[in-house]
């Protein structure tokens, strides 16, 4: 049997709790960032009329307002 004092047991529980919360936070933040990046990849801005619209992430898309073919732009963070 391993001899453990009550203070060591409390410290072990605290360390495990902080580790679990940190891991959950990291996984959640990574998932949210990945979803945001995926969402911004599909946003096009029309180079003629300036309309922003979502389309499938191929290299060329047609503006729904004016019909101009547009290339995807890198996402801009606010
Ligand atoms: Zn347009």
PDB file of the backbone (N, CA, C, O) and the ligand in Angstrom, with CONECT records:
HET     ZN  A 101       1
ATOM      1  N   UNK A   1       0.840  -1.180   0.000  1.00  0.00           N
ATOM      2  CA  UNK A   1       0.000   0.000   0.000  1.00  0.00           C
ATOM      3  C   UNK A   1       0.877   1.232   0.000  1.00  0.00           C
ATOM      4  O   UNK A   1       1.921   1.276   0.652  1.00  0.00           O
ATOM      5  N   UNK A   2       0.439   2.226  -0.739  1.00  0.00           N
ATOM      6  CA  UNK A   2       1.191   3.464  -0.833  1.00  0.00           C
ATOM      7  C   UNK A   2       0.742   4.392   0.281  1.00  0.00           C
ATOM      8  O   UNK A   2      -0.450   4.634   0.466  1.00  0.00           O
ATOM      9  N   UNK A   3       1.710   4.907   1.016  1.00  0.00           N
ATOM     10  CA  UNK A   3       1.388   5.863   2.073  1.00  0.00           C
ATOM     11  C   UNK A   3       1.221   7.253   1.475  1.00  0.00           C
ATOM     12  O   UNK A   3       2.150   7.802   0.882  1.00  0.00           O
ATOM     13  N   UNK A   4       0.031   7.813   1.636  1.00  0.00           N
ATOM     14  CA  UNK A   4      -0.265   9.141   1.111  1.00  0.00           C
ATOM     15  C   UNK A   4      -0.907   9.951   2.217  1.00  0.00           C
ATOM     16  O   UNK A   4      -1.860   9.509   2.858  1.00  0.00           O
ATOM     17  N   UNK A   5      -0.378  11.129   2.429  1.00  0.00           N
ATOM     18  CA  UNK A   5      -0.998  12.001   3.431  1.00  0.00           C
ATOM     19  C   UNK A   5      -2.204  12.695   2.801  1.00  0.00           C
ATOM     20  O   UNK A   5      -2.365  12.699   1.581  1.00  0.00           O
ATOM     21  N   UNK A   6      -3.025  13.264   3.628  1.00  0.00           N
ATOM     22  CA  UNK A   6      -4.223  13.948   3.125  1.00  0.00           C
ATOM     23  C   UNK A   6      -3.857  15.166   2.281  1.00  0.00           C
ATOM     24  O   UNK A   6      -4.560  15.483   1.322  1.00  0.00           O
ATOM     25  N   UNK A   7      -2.780  15.845   2.619  1.00  0.00           N
ATOM     26  CA  UNK A   7      -2.366  17.008   1.832  1.00  0.00           C
ATOM     27  C   UNK A   7      -1.877  16.577   0.450  1.00  0.00           C
ATOM     28  O   UNK A   7      -2.132  17.257  -0.544  1.00  0.00           O
ATOM     29  N   UNK A   8      -1.181  15.454   0.392  1.00  0.00           N
ATOM     30  CA  UNK A   8      -0.737  14.957  -0.907  1.00  0.00           C
ATOM     31  C   UNK A   8      -1.929  14.521  -1.758  1.00  0.00           C
ATOM     32  O   UNK A   8      -1.933  14.725  -2.972  1.00  0.00           O
ATOM     33  N   UNK A   9      -2.928  13.929  -1.132  1.00  0.00           N
ATOM     34  CA  UNK A   9      -4.127  13.510  -1.851  1.00  0.00           C
ATOM     35  C   UNK A   9      -4.907  14.705  -2.398  1.00  0.00           C
ATOM     36  O   UNK A   9      -5.390  14.676  -3.530  1.00  0.00           O
ATOM     37  N   UNK A  10      -5.023  15.755  -1.584  1.00  0.00           N
ATOM     38  CA  UNK A  10      -5.703  16.978  -2.034  1.00  0.00           C
ATOM     39  C   UNK A  10      -4.929  17.611  -3.179  1.00  0.00           C
ATOM     40  O   UNK A  10      -5.524  18.057  -4.160  1.00  0.00           O
ATOM     41  N   UNK A  11      -3.607  17.655  -3.060  1.00  0.00           N
ATOM     42  CA  UNK A  11      -2.774  18.228  -4.120  1.00  0.00           C
ATOM     43  C   UNK A  11      -2.921  17.421  -5.411  1.00  0.00           C
ATOM     44  O   UNK A  11      -3.011  17.997  -6.495  1.00  0.00           O
ATOM     45  N   UNK A  12      -2.944  16.113  -5.302  1.00  0.00           N
ATOM     46  CA  UNK A  12      -3.110  15.265  -6.476  1.00  0.00           C
ATOM     47  C   UNK A  12      -4.461  15.513  -7.152  1.00  0.00           C
ATOM     48  O   UNK A  12      -4.536  15.588  -8.379  1.00  0.00           O
ATOM     49  N   UNK A  13      -5.521  15.640  -6.363  1.00  0.00           N
ATOM     50  CA  UNK A  13      -6.848  15.927  -6.921  1.00  0.00           C
ATOM     51  C   UNK A  13      -6.874  17.294  -7.593  1.00  0.00           C
ATOM     52  O   UNK A  13      -7.476  17.450  -8.656  1.00  0.00           O
ATOM     53  N   UNK A  14      -6.229  18.282  -6.985  1.00  0.00           N
ATOM     54  CA  UNK A  14      -6.176  19.618  -7.598  1.00  0.00           C
ATOM     55  C   UNK A  14      -5.429  19.579  -8.925  1.00  0.00           C
ATOM     56  O   UNK A  14      -5.882  20.161  -9.911  1.00  0.00           O
ATOM     57  N   UNK A  15      -4.304  18.905  -8.953  1.00  0.00           N
ATOM     58  CA  UNK A  15      -3.510  18.834 -10.184  1.00  0.00           C
ATOM     59  C   UNK A  15      -4.304  18.115 -11.278  1.00  0.00           C
ATOM     60  O   UNK A  15      -4.316  18.561 -12.425  1.00  0.00           O
ATOM     61  N   UNK A  16      -4.955  17.026 -10.939  1.00  0.00           N
ATOM     62  CA  UNK A  16      -5.763  16.305 -11.924  1.00  0.00           C
ATOM     63  C   UNK A  16      -6.939  17.158 -12.408  1.00  0.00           C
ATOM     64  O   UNK A  16      -7.266  17.137 -13.594  1.00  0.00           O
ATOM     65  N   UNK A  17      -7.568  17.895 -11.519  1.00  0.00           N
ATOM     66  CA  UNK A  17      -8.690  18.755 -11.896  1.00  0.00           C
ATOM     67  C   UNK A  17      -8.258  19.874 -12.822  1.00  0.00           C
ATOM     68  O   UNK A  17      -8.924  20.153 -13.819  1.00  0.00           O
ATOM     69  N   UNK A  18      -7.145  20.516 -12.496  1.00  0.00           N
ATOM     70  CA  UNK A  18      -6.636  21.592 -13.351  1.00  0.00           C
ATOM     71  C   UNK A  18      -6.234  21.036 -14.710  1.00  0.00           C
ATOM     72  O   UNK A  18      -6.482  21.670 -15.736  1.00  0.00           O
ATOM     73  N   UNK A  19      -5.624  19.874 -14.730  1.00  0.00           N
ATOM     74  CA  UNK A  19      -5.242  19.248 -15.989  1.00  0.00           C
ATOM     75  C   UNK A  19      -6.451  18.909 -16.839  1.00  0.00           C
ATOM     76  O   UNK A  19      -6.427  19.117 -18.052  1.00  0.00           O
ATOM     77  N   UNK A  20      -7.499  18.396 -16.235  1.00  0.00           N
ATOM     78  CA  UNK A  20      -8.719  18.055 -16.969  1.00  0.00           C
ATOM     79  C   UNK A  20      -9.390  19.306 -17.534  1.00  0.00           C
ATOM     80  O   UNK A  20      -9.838  19.304 -18.681  1.00  0.00           O
ATOM     81  N   UNK A  21      -9.462  20.369 -16.740  1.00  0.00           N
ATOM     82  CA  UNK A  21     -10.059  21.618 -17.221  1.00  0.00           C
ATOM     83  C   UNK A  21      -9.225  22.207 -18.353  1.00  0.00           C
ATOM     84  O   UNK A  21      -9.776  22.696 -19.339  1.00  0.00           O
ATOM     85  N   UNK A  22      -7.910  22.165 -18.221  1.00  0.00           N
ATOM     86  CA  UNK A  22      -7.038  22.697 -19.269  1.00  0.00           C
ATOM     87  C   UNK A  22      -7.184  21.909 -20.560  1.00  0.00           C
ATOM     88  O   UNK A  22      -7.227  22.497 -21.641  1.00  0.00           O
ATOM     89  N   UNK A  23      -7.261  20.605 -20.466  1.00  0.00           N
ATOM     90  CA  UNK A  23      -7.423  19.776 -21.658  1.00  0.00           C
ATOM     91  C   UNK A  23      -8.762  20.043 -22.338  1.00  0.00           C
ATOM     92  O   UNK A  23      -8.831  20.138 -23.564  1.00  0.00           O
ATOM     93  N   UNK A  24      -9.825  20.165 -21.544  1.00  0.00           N
ATOM     94  CA  UNK A  24     -11.142  20.474 -22.104  1.00  0.00           C
ATOM     95  C   UNK A  24     -11.147  21.830 -22.787  1.00  0.00           C
ATOM     96  O   UNK A  24     -11.710  21.980 -23.871  1.00  0.00           O
ATOM     97  N   UNK A  25     -10.523  22.818 -22.158  1.00  0.00           N
ATOM     98  CA  UNK A  25     -10.430  24.162 -22.747  1.00  0.00           C
ATOM     99  C   UNK A  25      -9.671  24.119 -24.068  1.00  0.00           C
ATOM    100  O   UNK A  25     -10.108  24.717 -25.052  1.00  0.00           O
ATOM    101  N   UNK A  26      -8.543  23.421 -24.102  1.00  0.00           N
ATOM    102  CA  UNK A  26      -7.727  23.352 -25.308  1.00  0.00           C
ATOM    103  C   UNK A  26      -8.498  22.683 -26.448  1.00  0.00           C
ATOM    104  O   UNK A  26      -8.465  23.162 -27.582  1.00  0.00           O
ATOM    105  N   UNK A  27      -9.182  21.590 -26.157  1.00  0.00           N
ATOM    106  CA  UNK A  27      -9.943  20.886 -27.189  1.00  0.00           C
ATOM    107  C   UNK A  27     -11.071  21.773 -27.717  1.00  0.00           C
ATOM    108  O   UNK A  27     -11.311  21.816 -28.923  1.00  0.00           O
ATOM    109  N   UNK A  28     -11.763  22.479 -26.823  1.00  0.00           N
ATOM    110  CA  UNK A  28     -12.860  23.355 -27.241  1.00  0.00           C
ATOM    111  C   UNK A  28     -12.358  24.507 -28.098  1.00  0.00           C
ATOM    112  O   UNK A  28     -12.947  24.801 -29.138  1.00  0.00           O
ATOM    113  N   UNK A  29     -11.289  25.158 -27.686  1.00  0.00           N
ATOM    114  CA  UNK A  29     -10.740  26.281 -28.452  1.00  0.00           C
ATOM    115  C   UNK A  29     -10.259  25.807 -29.820  1.00  0.00           C
ATOM    116  O   UNK A  29     -10.482  26.492 -30.818  1.00  0.00           O
ATOM    117  N   UNK A  30      -9.616  24.667 -29.884  1.00  0.00           N
ATOM    118  CA  UNK A  30      -9.147  24.126 -31.163  1.00  0.00           C
ATOM    119  C   UNK A  30     -10.315  23.831 -32.088  1.00  0.00           C
ATOM    120  O   UNK A  30     -10.250  24.116 -33.283  1.00  0.00           O
ATOM    121  N   UNK A  31     -11.378  23.265 -31.546  1.00  0.00           N
ATOM    122  CA  UNK A  31     -12.557  22.946 -32.359  1.00  0.00           C
ATOM    123  C   UNK A  31     -13.230  24.219 -32.884  1.00  0.00           C
ATOM    124  O   UNK A  31     -13.639  24.270 -34.044  1.00  0.00           O
ATOM    125  N   UNK A  32     -13.347  25.236 -32.042  1.00  0.00           N
ATOM    126  CA  UNK A  32     -13.979  26.486 -32.463  1.00  0.00           C
ATOM    127  C   UNK A  32     -13.134  27.185 -33.523  1.00  0.00           C
ATOM    128  O   UNK A  32     -13.677  27.688 -34.506  1.00  0.00           O
ATOM    129  N   UNK A  33     -11.823  27.224 -33.341  1.00  0.00           N
ATOM    130  CA  UNK A  33     -10.951  27.865 -34.333  1.00  0.00           C
ATOM    131  C   UNK A  33     -11.003  27.134 -35.669  1.00  0.00           C
ATOM    132  O   UNK A  33     -11.017  27.766 -36.725  1.00  0.00           O
ATOM    133  N   UNK A  34     -11.031  25.815 -35.627  1.00  0.00           N
ATOM    134  CA  UNK A  34     -11.093  25.037 -36.859  1.00  0.00           C
ATOM    135  C   UNK A  34     -12.415  25.292 -37.596  1.00  0.00           C
ATOM    136  O   UNK A  34     -12.427  25.423 -38.820  1.00  0.00           O
ATOM    137  N   UNK A  35     -13.527  25.361 -36.849  1.00  0.00           N
ATOM    138  CA  UNK A  35     -14.827  25.621 -37.474  1.00  0.00           C
ATOM    139  C   UNK A  35     -14.879  27.029 -38.063  1.00  0.00           C
ATOM    140  O   UNK A  35     -15.440  27.232 -39.140  1.00  0.00           O
ATOM    141  N   UNK A  36     -14.295  28.003 -37.359  1.00  0.00           N
ATOM    142  CA  UNK A  36     -14.271  29.380 -37.863  1.00  0.00           C
ATOM    143  C   UNK A  36     -13.416  29.483 -39.118  1.00  0.00           C
ATOM    144  O   UNK A  36     -13.786  30.174 -40.067  1.00  0.00           O
ATOM    145  N   UNK A  37     -12.293  28.810 -39.129  1.00  0.00           N
ATOM    146  CA  UNK A  37     -11.420  28.833 -40.301  1.00  0.00           C
ATOM    147  C   UNK A  37     -12.121  28.191 -41.495  1.00  0.00           C
ATOM    148  O   UNK A  37     -12.027  28.689 -42.617  1.00  0.00           O
ATOM    149  N   UNK A  38     -12.813  27.098 -41.253  1.00  0.00           N
ATOM    150  CA  UNK A  38     -13.539  26.419 -42.328  1.00  0.00           C
ATOM    151  C   UNK A  38     -14.653  27.322 -42.863  1.00  0.00           C
ATOM    152  O   UNK A  38     -14.891  27.370 -44.070  1.00  0.00           O
ATOM    153  N   UNK A  39     -15.337  28.039 -41.956  1.00  0.00           N
ATOM    154  CA  UNK A  39     -16.426  28.910 -42.378  1.00  0.00           C
ATOM    155  C   UNK A  39     -15.894  30.074 -43.211  1.00  0.00           C
ATOM    156  O   UNK A  39     -16.524  30.465 -44.193  1.00  0.00           O
ATOM    157  N   UNK A  40     -14.730  30.639 -42.831  1.00  0.00           N
ATOM    158  CA  UNK A  40     -14.181  31.778 -43.554  1.00  0.00           C
ATOM    159  C   UNK A  40     -13.567  31.383 -44.892  1.00  0.00           C
ATOM    160  O   UNK A  40     -13.376  32.246 -45.750  1.00  0.00           O
ATOM    161  N   UNK A  41     -13.255  30.116 -45.095  1.00  0.00           N
ATOM    162  CA  UNK A  41     -12.679  29.687 -46.362  1.00  0.00           C
ATOM    163  C   UNK A  41     -13.691  29.766 -47.489  1.00  0.00           C
ATOM    164  O   UNK A  41     -13.303  29.897 -48.650  1.00  0.00           O
ATOM    165  N   UNK A  42     -14.959  29.692 -47.183  1.00  0.00           N
ATOM    166  CA  UNK A  42     -15.981  29.647 -48.210  1.00  0.00           C
ATOM    167  C   UNK A  42     -16.596  31.011 -48.491  1.00  0.00           C
ATOM    168  O   UNK A  42     -17.626  31.081 -49.162  1.00  0.00           O
ATOM    169  N   UNK A  43     -15.996  32.106 -47.998  1.00  0.00           N
ATOM    170  CA  UNK A  43     -16.546  33.443 -48.198  1.00  0.00           C
ATOM    171  C   UNK A  43     -15.856  34.110 -49.385  1.00  0.00           C
ATOM    172  O   UNK A  43     -14.630  34.200 -49.440  1.00  0.00           O
ATOM    173  N   UNK A  44     -16.655  34.569 -50.316  1.00  0.00           N
ATOM    174  CA  UNK A  44     -16.154  35.285 -51.485  1.00  0.00           C
ATOM    175  C   UNK A  44     -16.587  36.735 -51.379  1.00  0.00           C
ATOM    176  O   UNK A  44     -17.642  37.028 -50.815  1.00  0.00           O
ATOM    177  N   UNK A  45     -15.785  37.648 -51.916  1.00  0.00           N
ATOM    178  CA  UNK A  45     -16.162  39.051 -52.055  1.00  0.00           C
ATOM    179  C   UNK A  45     -16.090  39.403 -53.529  1.00  0.00           C
ATOM    180  O   UNK A  45     -15.058  39.213 -54.174  1.00  0.00           O
ATOM    181  N   UNK A  46     -17.187  39.914 -54.054  1.00  0.00           N
ATOM    182  CA  UNK A  46     -17.238  40.263 -55.465  1.00  0.00           C
ATOM    183  C   UNK A  46     -16.322  41.452 -55.719  1.00  0.00           C
ATOM    184  O   UNK A  46     -16.387  42.453 -55.005  1.00  0.00           O
ATOM    185  N   UNK A  47     -15.469  41.344 -56.732  1.00  0.00           N
ATOM    186  CA  UNK A  47     -14.520  42.410 -57.025  1.00  0.00           C
ATOM    187  C   UNK A  47     -15.186  43.558 -57.776  1.00  0.00           C
ATOM    188  O   UNK A  47     -14.574  44.617 -57.916  1.00  0.00           O
ATOM    189  N   UNK A  48     -16.405  43.394 -58.260  1.00  0.00           N
ATOM    190  CA  UNK A  48     -17.101  44.453 -58.974  1.00  0.00           C
ATOM    191  C   UNK A  48     -18.075  45.180 -58.050  1.00  0.00           C
ATOM    192  O   UNK A  48     -17.998  46.400 -57.903  1.00  0.00           O
ATOM    193  N   UNK A  49     -18.993  44.435 -57.425  1.00  0.00           N
ATOM    194  CA  UNK A  49     -20.034  45.096 -56.626  1.00  0.00           C
ATOM    195  C   UNK A  49     -19.773  45.009 -55.121  1.00  0.00           C
ATOM    196  O   UNK A  49     -20.472  45.674 -54.356  1.00  0.00           O
ATOM    197  N   UNK A  50     -18.797  44.217 -54.664  1.00  0.00           N
ATOM    198  CA  UNK A  50     -18.441  44.166 -53.256  1.00  0.00           C
ATOM    199  C   UNK A  50     -19.322  43.298 -52.389  1.00  0.00           C
ATOM    200  O   UNK A  50     -19.170  43.311 -51.167  1.00  0.00           O
ATOM    201  N   UNK A  51     -20.232  42.549 -52.967  1.00  0.00           N
ATOM    202  CA  UNK A  51     -21.112  41.674 -52.193  1.00  0.00           C
ATOM    203  C   UNK A  51     -20.302  40.504 -51.638  1.00  0.00           C
ATOM    204  O   UNK A  51     -19.515  39.887 -52.356  1.00  0.00           O
ATOM    205  N   UNK A  52     -20.502  40.204 -50.349  1.00  0.00           N
ATOM    206  CA  UNK A  52     -19.855  39.043 -49.732  1.00  0.00           C
ATOM    207  C   UNK A  52     -20.875  37.917 -49.705  1.00  0.00           C
ATOM    208  O   UNK A  52     -22.013  38.105 -49.273  1.00  0.00           O
ATOM    209  N   UNK A  53     -20.460  36.748 -50.168  1.00  0.00           N
ATOM    210  CA  UNK A  53     -21.375  35.621 -50.212  1.00  0.00           C
ATOM    211  C   UNK A  53     -20.592  34.341 -49.997  1.00  0.00           C
ATOM    212  O   UNK A  53     -19.378  34.291 -50.197  1.00  0.00           O
ATOM    213  N   UNK A  54     -21.311  33.307 -49.587  1.00  0.00           N
ATOM    214  CA  UNK A  54     -20.694  32.010 -49.364  1.00  0.00           C
ATOM    215  C   UNK A  54     -20.933  31.130 -50.568  1.00  0.00           C
ATOM    216  O   UNK A  54     -22.015  31.137 -51.155  1.00  0.00           O
ATOM    217  N   UNK A  55     -19.926  30.382 -50.927  1.00  0.00           N
ATOM    218  CA  UNK A  55     -20.032  29.434 -52.018  1.00  0.00           C
ATOM    219  C   UNK A  55     -19.120  28.266 -51.708  1.00  0.00           C
ATOM    220  O   UNK A  55     -18.346  28.312 -50.752  1.00  0.00           O
ATOM    221  N   UNK A  56     -19.204  27.236 -52.502  1.00  0.00           N
ATOM    222  CA  UNK A  56     -18.322  26.090 -52.299  1.00  0.00           C
ATOM    223  C   UNK A  56     -16.885  26.520 -52.555  1.00  0.00           C
ATOM    224  O   UNK A  56     -16.627  27.401 -53.376  1.00  0.00           O
ATOM    225  N   UNK A  57     -15.962  25.897 -51.854  1.00  0.00           N
ATOM    226  CA  UNK A  57     -14.578  26.365 -51.842  1.00  0.00           C
ATOM    227  C   UNK A  57     -13.788  25.868 -53.054  1.00  0.00           C
ATOM    228  O   UNK A  57     -12.699  25.316 -52.893  1.00  0.00           O
ATOM    229  N   UNK A  58     -14.313  26.052 -54.245  1.00  0.00           N
ATOM    230  CA  UNK A  58     -13.482  25.836 -55.420  1.00  0.00           C
ATOM    231  C   UNK A  58     -12.826  27.163 -55.772  1.00  0.00           C
ATOM    232  O   UNK A  58     -13.112  28.161 -55.110  1.00  0.00           O
ATOM    233  N   UNK A  59     -11.985  27.225 -56.751  1.00  0.00           N
ATOM    234  CA  UNK A  59     -11.184  28.413 -56.980  1.00  0.00           C
ATOM    235  C   UNK A  59     -11.962  29.546 -57.645  1.00  0.00           C
ATOM    236  O   UNK A  59     -11.525  30.694 -57.568  1.00  0.00           O
ATOM    237  N   UNK A  60     -13.082  29.278 -58.288  1.00  0.00           N
ATOM    238  CA  UNK A  60     -13.814  30.306 -58.998  1.00  0.00           C
ATOM    239  C   UNK A  60     -15.297  30.190 -58.664  1.00  0.00           C
ATOM    240  O   UNK A  60     -15.852  29.091 -58.642  1.00  0.00           O
ATOM    241  N   UNK A  61     -15.942  31.341 -58.402  1.00  0.00           N
ATOM    242  CA  UNK A  61     -17.354  31.348 -58.077  1.00  0.00           C
ATOM    243  C   UNK A  61     -18.016  32.536 -58.755  1.00  0.00           C
ATOM    244  O   UNK A  61     -17.362  33.539 -59.041  1.00  0.00           O
ATOM    245  N   UNK A  62     -19.297  32.421 -59.009  1.00  0.00           N
ATOM    246  CA  UNK A  62     -20.018  33.490 -59.688  1.00  0.00           C
ATOM    247  C   UNK A  62     -20.839  34.274 -58.674  1.00  0.00           C
ATOM    248  O   UNK A  62     -21.538  33.687 -57.848  1.00  0.00           O
ATOM    249  N   UNK A  63     -20.754  35.614 -58.737  1.00  0.00           N
ATOM    250  CA  UNK A  63     -21.467  36.484 -57.810  1.00  0.00           C
ATOM    251  C   UNK A  63     -22.971  36.322 -58.010  1.00  0.00           C
ATOM    252  O   UNK A  63     -23.434  36.363 -59.150  1.00  0.00           O
ATOM    253  N   UNK A  64     -23.752  36.140 -56.942  1.00  0.00           N
ATOM    254  CA  UNK A  64     -25.193  36.007 -57.100  1.00  0.00           C
ATOM    255  C   UNK A  64     -25.876  37.326 -57.463  1.00  0.00           C
ATOM    256  O   UNK A  64     -26.998  37.306 -57.969  1.00  0.00           O
ATOM    257  N   UNK A  65     -25.230  38.474 -57.219  1.00  0.00           N
ATOM    258  CA  UNK A  65     -25.849  39.770 -57.499  1.00  0.00           C
ATOM    259  C   UNK A  65     -25.604  40.232 -58.934  1.00  0.00           C
ATOM    260  O   UNK A  65     -26.536  40.671 -59.608  1.00  0.00           O
ATOM    261  N   UNK A  66     -24.348  40.136 -59.413  1.00  0.00           N
ATOM    262  CA  UNK A  66     -24.042  40.681 -60.726  1.00  0.00           C
ATOM    263  C   UNK A  66     -23.543  39.639 -61.715  1.00  0.00           C
ATOM    264  O   UNK A  66     -23.437  39.937 -62.904  1.00  0.00           O
ATOM    265  N   UNK A  67     -23.235  38.440 -61.271  1.00  0.00           N
ATOM    266  CA  UNK A  67     -22.827  37.378 -62.170  1.00  0.00           C
ATOM    267  C   UNK A  67     -21.357  37.381 -62.529  1.00  0.00           C
ATOM    268  O   UNK A  67     -20.943  36.601 -63.387  1.00  0.00           O
ATOM    269  N   UNK A  68     -20.544  38.235 -61.902  1.00  0.00           N
ATOM    270  CA  UNK A  68     -19.117  38.295 -62.183  1.00  0.00           C
ATOM    271  C   UNK A  68     -18.415  37.085 -61.576  1.00  0.00           C
ATOM    272  O   UNK A  68     -18.675  36.756 -60.419  1.00  0.00           O
ATOM    273  N   UNK A  69     -17.533  36.409 -62.316  1.00  0.00           N
ATOM    274  CA  UNK A  69     -16.752  35.328 -61.711  1.00  0.00           C
ATOM    275  C   UNK A  69     -15.704  35.895 -60.759  1.00  0.00           C
ATOM    276  O   UNK A  69     -15.009  36.850 -61.107  1.00  0.00           O
ATOM    277  N   UNK A  70     -15.581  35.323 -59.566  1.00  0.00           N
ATOM    278  CA  UNK A  70     -14.662  35.807 -58.539  1.00  0.00           C
ATOM    279  C   UNK A  70     -13.802  34.667 -58.027  1.00  0.00           C
ATOM    280  O   UNK A  70     -14.226  33.512 -57.987  1.00  0.00           O
ATOM    281  N   UNK A  71     -12.566  35.021 -57.632  1.00  0.00           N
ATOM    282  CA  UNK A  71     -11.688  34.063 -56.977  1.00  0.00           C
ATOM    283  C   UNK A  71     -11.834  34.229 -55.473  1.00  0.00           C
ATOM    284  O   UNK A  71     -12.200  35.300 -54.988  1.00  0.00           O
ATOM    285  N   UNK A  72     -11.546  33.168 -54.747  1.00  0.00           N
ATOM    286  CA  UNK A  72     -11.666  33.232 -53.296  1.00  0.00           C
ATOM    287  C   UNK A  72     -10.550  34.109 -52.751  1.00  0.00           C
ATOM    288  O   UNK A  72      -9.428  34.082 -53.255  1.00  0.00           O
ATOM    289  N   UNK A  73     -10.862  34.888 -51.717  1.00  0.00           N
ATOM    290  CA  UNK A  73      -9.866  35.755 -51.092  1.00  0.00           C
ATOM    291  C   UNK A  73      -9.463  35.171 -49.756  1.00  0.00           C
ATOM    292  O   UNK A  73     -10.240  34.455 -49.124  1.00  0.00           O
ATOM    293  N   UNK A  74      -8.251  35.472 -49.324  1.00  0.00           N
ATOM    294  CA  UNK A  74      -7.868  35.015 -47.989  1.00  0.00           C
ATOM    295  C   UNK A  74      -8.754  35.675 -46.941  1.00  0.00           C
ATOM    296  O   UNK A  74      -9.102  36.847 -47.085  1.00  0.00           O
ATOM    297  N   UNK A  75      -9.128  34.945 -45.883  1.00  0.00           N
ATOM    298  CA  UNK A  75     -10.014  35.527 -44.874  1.00  0.00           C
ATOM    299  C   UNK A  75      -9.356  36.677 -44.146  1.00  0.00           C
ATOM    300  O   UNK A  75      -8.169  36.631 -43.825  1.00  0.00           O
ATOM    301  N   UNK A  76     -10.148  37.717 -43.888  1.00  0.00           N
ATOM    302  CA  UNK A  76      -9.656  38.863 -43.137  1.00  0.00           C
ATOM    303  C   UNK A  76     -10.268  38.850 -41.755  1.00  0.00           C
ATOM    304  O   UNK A  76     -11.485  38.751 -41.602  1.00  0.00           O
ATOM    305  N   UNK A  77      -9.418  38.948 -40.751  1.00  0.00           N
ATOM    306  CA  UNK A  77      -9.890  38.934 -39.372  1.00  0.00           C
ATOM    307  C   UNK A  77     -10.184  40.362 -38.952  1.00  0.00           C
ATOM    308  O   UNK A  77      -9.470  41.292 -39.328  1.00  0.00           O
ATOM    309  N   UNK A  78     -11.237  40.528 -38.173  1.00  0.00           N
ATOM    310  CA  UNK A  78     -11.629  41.856 -37.713  1.00  0.00           C
ATOM    311  C   UNK A  78     -10.924  42.129 -36.411  1.00  0.00           C
ATOM    312  O   UNK A  78     -11.100  43.199 -35.827  1.00  0.00           O
TER     313      UNK A  78
HETATM  314 ZN    ZN A 101     -21.016  41.103 -57.857  1.00  0.00          ZN
END
